[in-house]
């Protein structure tokens, strides 16, 4: 079972380790920013470890002993080799007479050593106190998460935080500040447990408490003021209170930052933490932190050969020591750490066997899914499924999940199309996500007219939270999705319900669509790629269903799986579909039963760039999970910026993937080829939308796929490398021709909708 790397969390790791380097290489007074960086590392560790353990706990076939052994084995592979390697180097070099105390460091008791000595000696290993804290945390925390009652985990985290805060109020009674107050385990458990509490909330699908969201900004402001006042002389009592405040107040902003980045934040800040340099630094942040003090020791020794001053804090030391640290950490990652990490596949969290073994799946490939919004004890067990199907009512209730945000122009038509379905046994769960137009008024008017509609309204929380809230409110065995700007044809639900009754083991079903543009409709056509048994493979490469056509079978899909993950903004449907199709049958009714509206205010139009970045993230995770690539993370770079380098990487990726697919078994090869072809067109469109023909020309040349694009586009792009302006003119003309052709192929909506029961 693997956990995909969170790109924005890699960016946060880079921020944390940069603060440490600033404090140790540049700041003259040992800036407190370095300590803030370590605290950020602790929150990240607590969050990621707890999330990983909860995912393991909720996977099918979970056994505490197996999960615990695998956790410790995987941690050892990740942490021990470079750590003991650096201890060996320090011992061989004899730096700062460290040999006498290496036993403390080897046993991960560095924090106790420095606390007892009350001085940072030897300095070359002083940073290992935080690694010791984390290792002590790793020994105890997995036992708690894997064994404690699930409902108690959040309370345990909160209790640890309160005990840590109480611990801080003890130290003023001693009268004298010492290193022990910051280095003993209770001083750091609040940050680690805060990350754990965040994971517990996230895994239950709960929003972070309102008090935390509202207090984060004020606490950040107070913390910055205290940080600015820190060097100033203060009375002892004020100094103690300032120390406590600087430890506790930043905790909420740091936790909120980790939580927001784990779900994916947009805007300039989101693009910053997802930028290539930051994520690259984040990937090697463990090595940077581990090696930086040793590199500095060697840099200072080499002062005679270095033209800038590295013997004292300042720009020279920051530049030279940071560069050396990055080089060493990068070499360590590529030659040492990354190959060892690959061995983790031999330590799956779930014991081989059961349904996974029967299907030939490897346990380490199982995707960790989110937990349910309701008590897990209410979830169906596998033995219950056949019983529930056999006792199913003749007409199962269909819960139509309808999230609404400023949907006034089209909401009435969407509601009418649902209420006029020839399948009448349904309910509409409508959630107004803080609309600022008349959407709520429209919903209330329809609710009063038809008792099958329920309406909930509150402040804006975003689509993913709204969808999960709707799933918790839905009471039907079948849950259908519908968007407020689309139209369902009158036979849609009857056709889908009939398919579920014919196929009781079917978990998910979608339909084809007609495309509604203004007052005209482009009729949908059947697709040849939807073959029996192909959906699992296809779901790795693209969103197999239009979201507003899908119906989920809750009698079959576990509640912990049927939830939208905030880590995949604007592609949450892609993530959910691939998870369901990975374990259960899915089918397509390849006939248009929904009119899918395209307009400038749709979510797809407004968030296209973020959607594409998340799409690339999901495809990379899928290919890594399937063992087609060891590390496909570089593929995501093209979603951030299209450049010659990212085009080269994407093209090489397609060529390599094509070679690997050629060796797949015949029974799955066609599905892989279809999926790869769809993904190629996705990349082609992404690059073409940058309106830089030279890049599109380079991509097609490197992949050798000129024959896959239309002739008129091909002619326009042939000169893209030498005369981009000429290509732009040609492609602009092609777009106008396409628009005209689309108009000629379309028909008036008024001639199609009435034929499908839409008035």
N, C-alpha and C positions, 0 to 999 in steps of 0.2 A: 504494500500500500504506500503510495507516494504522495507527498504534499507538494504542490507546485509552488515555485518561488514567487513571491509577490514582488512585482517590479518596484512599486513605490516603497515597499519596506526595505528593499535593497538601497534605495535612495536615502532612507532614514539612517540606515547603517553607515552610509558614507558621511552623513552629517555628524553622527555621533563620533566616529573615529576622527573626523576632521577637528572637532572640538578638543579631543584629547591631544592631537598633534599640535594644535595651536598652544595649548597650555604647557606642553612639555618642551616645545622647540622655540617658541616665540615670546610668550608672556613673561615679563620679568618677575611678576609676583606670584607665579604659580596659579594662574587664573582659575576661578571657580568654574569657568566654562568647561574645563576638562571633567570636573565632577558631574556636571550636568550631562555631558556626553555619556559618561558611564551609567548614570541613572536612566538615560534613554535606552542604552543597551539592555539594562535590566528589564525595563518594561517590555521591550521587544522580545527578550528571551522568555519572560513569563507568559506573554501572549502566544508566541509560536509553539512553545512546548505544551502548554495547556490545550491549545487548539488541536495539535497533533494527537495528543493522548485521548481527547474526547472523540476525535474522528475514529481512532482505533477502537475505542470502546463501543461505538455505535455501529461498527461494521459487522456484517453477517459473519458468524463463526468466531466471534470474539472470545478469547480466553485470557484472563488476567496474567497467568504465568507466561504464556507465549508472548503477549504484548510487552510484558516487563523485560523479559530476556532480550527481545529484539531491540527495545528502546536502549538498554544499556550497551548492547553490542554496537548499535549504530552511532551512539554518542561517542563510544570509545574510538571508533574508526575516524570520526570527524575531528575529535579534540586531542586525543593522546599523542599521535605521531608527531605533529609539529611542536606540541608543547614539550615533550620529552626530548625532541631534537634540539630545541633552543636551550634546554637545561644542559644537555650534553655539550653544546658549543660553549656555553659559559664555563662549564667545568674544565674543558680542554684549554680554553684561553685564559682561565684564571682571573677573570674580570672582577675587580673590587673584592678580592678575597672571598668570593661567593661559595667556595667549596664547602666551607664549614656549615653552611645553612641549607645546602641543596636538599637535604632530607625533608626539611619542612615544606619546601616547594614541591618536591616529588610526591608528597602525601596530600597535596592541595591544602596545606595549612598556612599558606603565606600570610593570610590576614591575621592569624593568631601570632605569628612570629613578629610582625611589625607592631602589633598592638602591645605585645609584651615588652619589646625593646623601646617603644615610644619614639622611634626615629626611623627615617627611610634609609636604612642601611642593611644590605647593599642596594643602592638606587637602581642598578641595572635590572633588578627583578622586582622592583617595588610595584609595578603595574599588575603583577600576577595576583595581587590581593583580590581583585574583582573576579578573576578566573576561578580562584578558590571558592569565593562566595557562590558563584554559579554552579560549581561542581558539587558543593555541599547541598545546594538547592536540588540538583538533579538526583541526588541520592534519595531524598525524602519525598519530593513532590509527586513523582510518578505513582508511588504507592497510594498517596491520597487520592489522586484523580482516578485511578483505575479501580479502586476498592471502595471508596466512600460512596454513600448514597448520592445519586445524581442530583437530587433536589437540594442537597446540603453543600454542594461545591461552592456556590456563590457565597453562602454564609461563611464557609471556612476561609475563603479569600478575604472577605471583609473582616473577619476576626483577626487574621494575620496582620492586616493593615493597621487595625486599631492597636494591637499589641506592639507593633513597631513604633507607632506614634507615642504610645505610653512609655516605651523604652527611652525615647529621646528626652522626656521630661524628667527622667531619673538623673541624667548627667549634670544638670545645674546644681543638684544637691551635693555632688562631689567637690564642687568649688573650683576645680582646675580642669581646663580642656586637655584632652589627650587624644592620641591617634585611635585609641580603643573605641571611642564613641562612634567613629565612622567605620571601623574595620570589623567589628564583631558582627556576626550574621544578622541579628535583629535590626541593625541599622539599614540593611538593604532589602529586607524581606518585604517592606511595604511596596517598593517599586516592582519587584517580581510578582507579588500577589496582585497588584493592580493590573498587570498584564494578564494574569490568570482570570481575574474578575471580568475583564474585557472579553476574553475568549468565552467565558461561561455565558455572558449576556449574548454575545454574537451567535453562539451555537444554539441558543434557545430561540433565536430570531427576534429577540427583544431589542428595543431601542435603548440607547444609553440614557440613564435617568435625566430628567429635565434639569435638575439642580446642577448636575455635572456639566451639561451643555451650556447652561447660562452662566456658570461661575468660571468657566475656563478662561475667558478673555480677561475678566477682572483679576483673577489670580495670576495670570501671565503678566499683567501690567504691574501688580504689586511686586512680583518676583523680580522684574527688571529694575524696579526702583531699589529694592533691597540689594540687588547685585551691584548697582551703581554706588550705593552707600557703604558697601562692605569694607573697602579699604580704610574708611574713616574711623577715628578713635571713638569708642562708645563706652558707656558705663557697663560694668560686668553684667548686670541684669539685662540691659538692653541688648548686649552682645549675645547672650544666651538665647534670648527670644528671637533675635534676627537669625541666628544659626538654625533654630527649629523651623522658623518660617521658610528659610531658603531650602530646607530639606523637604518640607511638606507641601508648600504652595505650588511649586512647579509640577508636582506629581499629576494633578488633574489635567493641566494643559498637555503634558507629555503623553498621558494615556489617551486623551482625545485625539491627539495627533496620530498616534499609532492606529487607533480605531478608524479614523477617517481615511488614512492611507491604505489600510487593509481592505477597505471597501472601494477605494479608488476615488480620488478627488480630481476635479477638473480645473480649468483655468490655468493661469500662469504658474501657480504653485504646483499643480499637478504635473504640468509639462516639465517643470524644473526637476522634481524628484524622480521623474521617469527619464530624464535625459541620459544619454549614453555614458558620459563621463561619471556621473554619480552612481548609476547602477553598476558600472564596471568596478568602481571603487568599493561599492557595497558588497560585491561578490567576494572580494579579497580582504574584506574588513577584518576578519579574524586574524589573518596573517599580518596585516598592517599593525593591528594592536599588539599582537604577540611579539613581533620582531622590532618594533620601533625603538625601544630603549637600548637593545643590543646594537642595532645599527648606529645609534647615536654614540654609543661608547667607542665603536671603531672609528667613527667619523672624527671624534675629538682626538683620538690617538693619532689620526692622520693629518692633524692640523698643519704640519709642516709642508705637506704637499697640496694643500687646498688654498687658493688665493683669497678666499673670503674668510671672515671670522666665524668659526663654528664652535669656538670654545665657550661662548657666552650666548645667552638667549638673544634672538634677533632674527632679522631677515635672512642672513647668511646661513645660520643654523637651520632655520625653517626650510629654506629652499634645498640645501644639500642633503640634510638628513631625511626630509620627506621624499625626495627623489630616490635616494638609496633604499628607503623603506619600501616604496612602491615597487621598485625593481625586484627586491628580494621577495616580497609578498607575491608578486605576479609569477615569478619563477617557481616559487613554492606551490602555488595553486595549480599551475599547468603541469609541473613535473612530479608532484608529490601528493597534494591534497585531493585533486580532482580524480586521479586514478584510484585512490583509496576510497573515495566516496562511492565509486561505482560498485564496490564490494557490498554496499548496503543491500543490494538486491538479494543477497543470500540470507537476509534476516528479515523476512516479511512479518508484519504485525499479526497476520492471521494465518493459522496453521493450514497447510494445504489439505484439501478435502471438501466434501459437501458439494453444493451446487457449482462452486467455482471449479473444482477438480473435474466435475462431470462435463463442463463446457470447455475444458482445456485451457482455462485462463490461469495465468500466473498470479499468485497471491499478491506479489509486490506491485501488480498493475492495478489493483482495486483502487478506485478513486474514493477519497474520503468525502463523505456527504455530510450535509448540515443536519442538525437535529430538528425534531418536530417543534411546532409552536404549542402543542398540547402534551399532556402526560404520555410518556412512551408506553405506559401500561395499557393504553387504549389502542395502540397500534396493532394491526393484524399480524399474526405469526403466519409462517408459510403453511402450516398445517390447517390454518383457518381458511385459506383462500378457496380451496375446492369446496368446502362447506358453504362459504358465503355465496359462491357462484351458483351452486345447486339450489340454494334457498332464495335466490334473487327474486325480487318482485317482478311481475310481468312488465311493468313500466318503471324502470329505475328513475329516480329524481335526477335531473340535470341542473346543477348549480352553474349559472352563467356569471363569471367573474368579470365585472365591468369597472375598471379604474377610469376616473374622469378628472382631467385637469384642463380648464378653459376649453371645453368641448362644445360650447354653445352653437356654433354654425352647423354641426352635423349630428349632435347628440339625439335630437328628436327622431331623425331617420334611423339611427342605430337602434334605439329602443323599440320603435315601431316594427323593425325587421325581426326582433326577437319575440315580441308579443304576438306576432302573426305567424309564428312557426306552426306547422301542422302537428308537431309533437308538443303537447300542451303541459306535460308533467314536468315543469321547470320552475326555477326561482331565479331571480336576478339579484345578485349581490353587488350593488353599486356603491362605490366609495368616492366621494368628492374630496380630492387631494388639495384642498385650499384654493379652489378656483376663485378668480377675481372677476369673472363675467357672470352670466345668468345661468350657468350650468346647474347649480344647486336648485334654483327655482324650477328649472325644467324637470329635474329628477323628482322633486317633491310633487309636482303636478301629476306626473305619471304614477307615482307611488299611491296617491290618493285614488287614482282611477283603477289600479290593478293591485290586488293584495299580494301578488307574487313578487312584487318589487320591495326590497328593503334598501334603505339609504343610510349611509353613515357619512358624516362630514366633520372635518377637523382641519388643523393647520397643514400646510404643505410639508410632506416628509419624503417625497420622491416616489418614483414608480415602483422600485423593488420593495420598499417597505409597504406600500399600498397593496401590492400583489400578495405578499405574505399575510397581511392582515385579512385580505379577502379569502385566502385559503383557510384561515382559521375560522372564519364566519360561515363558510359554505357547509351545507349539511348533506348535499347529494353524494351518491356513490360515484357519479360522473361529474367532473368539473370541466366546463367549457370556458375558453377564453374569448373575449370579444373586446375590440377597441371602440372608443366612442366616435371614431370617424369612419368606421367600416359598416358594411351592410351584409347581413346574413340572408341568403335565399331561404324561402319558406320550407324547403325539404332538408335543410342542412342537418338538423339534430335528429330527425327521424332516420336519415341515412346513416349517420354515425352511430346512433343507438343500435340500429339493426346490425351493424358490423360488429359491435361489441357483444351482442347476443349470439351471433354466429361464431365469434372467436372469443370464448370466455377467458383465454390466457392473454388476450391483447391488452397492452398497458396504455397505449397512446395512439391516437389517430388524428391525421390532418387531412385537409382537402386542397384541391386546386383552387385558383382564384381567377376572377376577371379583374382587370386593372381599371379603376375608375379615375379618370382625369377630367376635372371640371364636369361638364355635362355629357361626356362621351365615354364609351367603354371599349377597351381592347380585350377581345375575347381570349381567355386562356387556352392553352393547348396541352394535351397530355405530354408527359416527359418520359422518355424511354429508360431513364436511369433507375426508376423506382421498381426494382425487381424484388421478388420474394427473397428474404434473407439478406438483403443488401443494406438495410437501414442502419445497422450498427456501424458499418464501415463508413457509409456516407456521412453519418452524424459526426465523424471526426473532422471533416473538412469544411462543412458549411451548415447553416441552419436549415434542417431538412423540411421544416414546415413554416409557413407564414403564421406568426404567433396567434392572430385572431381566428385561425381555423382549427386550432388544436382542441382536443378533448382528452382529459386524463381519466384513467380508471383507478379510482382510489381503493377499490376492492383488492387491487393487485399491487400498486405502487406503495411501498412503505412511506409513512408520513415523514420520516426523517429524510427521505429523498425528495419528496414532493415539496420543495421549497426553493425560492429564488435566492441566489447567493450574491450578496452585495459586492463581492470581490470582482464581479464581471459586469461593470456598469455598461448599460446600453447594448449588451449582448447577453443579458441574463437568460433569455430564451434559448440561445445557442447552448449555453452551459447546461441548462436543465434538460434539454432534449438529448444531448450527448450522454448525460448520466443515466437517463431512463433507458435510452436505446442500448446502452452498454450492457444492461442486465435483463431487459424484457423486450418482447416483441413489439414492434411499432409498424403501422401500415399507413399508406396514403390512398385516399379515395381520389384518384387522379381525374377529377371532374370539378369544374368550377362551382362551388357552393357558397362562395363569399365574394363580394365586390370589395376589393382592396383599394382604398382611396390614397392617391398620391397628391400631396399639396405641400406648400412651403413651410407650414407650421407644424408638420408632423415630427414626432420624435426622431425618426430616421433622418429627416432632412436637417434638423437642428443639431444633431450630435453625431454626424457622420464620421468625423475624424476619430473621436473617442470610441465609437462603435467598431471602427476598423482596427484600432489598436487592441481592443479587447478580443476581437475575432482572431487576430494573429496570436495573441497570448493563449487562447484556447486551443488553436490548431497545434501550436508548439507543445503544449502540455500533452495533447493526445498522441502526438508522434513520439514523444519521449516515453510515454506510458506503454506504447505498443512496442517499444524497443527498436523503432526504425531510426531513431537518432538518440545519441547519448545526451546531447545538449543542443536543443533547438532554440535557445533563448535569443541567439543573434538574429533570428528571423524577425523578431518583434521590432527591430530598429527601423525597418522601412515604414512602419506605421507612425513613427515619430518624425522622421525626416526622410524624404526621398533624395538620395545623392548617388554619385557614382559608386561609392563604396557599398551602400546598402542595396543598390541595384545588383551589384556583383554578388553579394551574399545571397540575395533572394534567388537570383538566376542559378547559382551553384546549388542552392538548396533544391530547386525544382529538378535539375538534372540528376542530382544524387538520389532524390526520392524516386524518380522514374526508373533508375537502375535497380533500386531495392525492390520496387513493386514488381519488376519483371521476374524476380525470383520467388514471388508469393505463390502459394498453392493455386491451382486453376479455379477452384471453387470460390475463391475470394478475390482473385486478381482483377476481374472485370469491375467489381465494385470499387477497388482501390484506384483503378485507372479512371473511372468516372469521377470519383471524389477528387483526385489530383487534378483532373481537367477543370473541374469547377473552381478549385483553389487557384489554378493558373489564371483563369479569367478574373478572379477576385483581385489578384496581384496586378494583372494587366490594367484593370479599371482603376485601381488605386494609383498606379503610376501615371496613367493617362490623364487623370483628373488634376495632376500637378501642372499640366499644360506646358510641359518641357519636353518637346518631341525627341530631343537628343537622348533623354533618359529612357523613353519608351523604345526607341530604336536600339539602344544598348541592351535592354532587357530581352527584346525579341531575338537579337543577334546571339546573345550568350545562351539563350535557351534553345535556339533553333526552331522556334515555334511560329515563324512567319506565316506558315500555311494555315494556322488556326484562327487568324483574324480575317475579317471581311476584306474583299479585294479593294474596295474604295478607301478603306483605312490603310491598307498596305501601301497603296500608291502614295498616299499623303505622307507616310512615315519613311519611305525610302530615302528621302533627302534630309531626314531629321538630324543626322549627325553633322552634316556640313551646312545646311541652310535651315535652321530651326524656324525662322520667320516664314519660310515657304510652307513648311509643314503645318504651322499654326493656321495659316490662311486656308489650306486644304482641309484640315480637320474641322475648322469652323464651318466651312461649307458642307462637310459631311454631316455635322450635327443638324444643320438646317434641313438637309435632305432627309435625315432620320426623323425629324419632327414632322415633316410633311408626310413621309411614308406612314408614320404612326397614326396621323390624323386620317389618312385615306383607309387604313386598315380598321380603324375604329368605327363604331356605330353609335347612334344617339342612345344615351342611357334610358331614355323614355321608351325605347323599343325593346330593351332587354329586361329591365327591372320588373315590369308587370308580368312578363312571361314566367318569372321566378317567384311570383307571389308577393312582390314588393310594390306597394302603392305609393 
